[in-house]
Amino acid sequence: MGALVFEKKTAVIIGGTSGIGLEVARRVVEGGGSVVLGGRNAGRLDAAVSELGDAATGATVDVTDKESIRAFFDPIEQLDHLF
């Protein structure tokens, strides 16, 4: 994968606090992009965002609740990839 393949791109990753989602987030950040992580556990979100640094933000979201999904996506200004 090229070093800047995600440069100036934003990936939104639901479930990005562990496993495959967190690894995708790492690769996006390594590739020059930014990530918005979504998950149910605020503590795990904070830990993942801290690990990823300034290129990451996160917010809790309940994917079974339409209002929670709307509140999660509303402040996102740029979305290039959804995982």
N, C-alpha and C positions, 0 to 999 in steps of 0.2 A: 504494500500500500504506500502511495506517495506521501511524503512528509506533510504536505499541506492540502491534502485531498478535501478536507472539510473547512478550509479557510473561509472565514466570513459566513459560515453556515450554522444554523441552529437546529439541533436535534432535540425533540421532546421524547423522553423515554419514561413510559409508565412502568413501574417495577424496576427502576434503575438503581436500587440500593444494594443489590447483591446479585450474584450469579452472572448470567449472560447479560442482563441489562446493565449492570455496573461495568462489565468488560466492554460493552459497546460504548458506554459513556467515556471510559478511559481512552479508547481509540479515537473517538471524535475529538476529544480535547487534545490528544497527542497530534492529531491531524490538523490542528489550528482552528477548530470549531468551538462552539459553546453548546452547553446542554442545559435543559430544564428537566429535572427529575420529578417524577410524581410517584407517591406511594402512600400507604396507610399509616406508617409508623414514623412520627416526627423525629424520634431519636436516630433512627437509621438513616433518614433523609439528611439530617444534620451531619452525621458522620461521613456519608458519601460526598456531600457537597464540600465538606472540609478537606477530604482526601483529594478531590478533583481541583480545588483551588478557585481562583477568580473567574474561570470560564464556566462555572457551574452555579445554578440556582436550583431550588427545590421547593415544593409545596405539597401538602397532604391532599389526597384526592381519594374519593370513594367511587370506583367505577360503576357501582350499582345505583348511584344517586345522580340523576340528571343535573340537579342544581350544583352538586359538588364538581361535576365535570365542567359545567359552564364556568363556575368560579375559578377553576384551575386554568382553563384555556383563555379566558377573557383578557388577562394582562399580558399575554404572550404576543409580542409585536411581530416577530418573525418566526416562521416555522418552515424549515426546509425538509426535514425528515421526521417521521413519526415511527417510534418503535415501541 
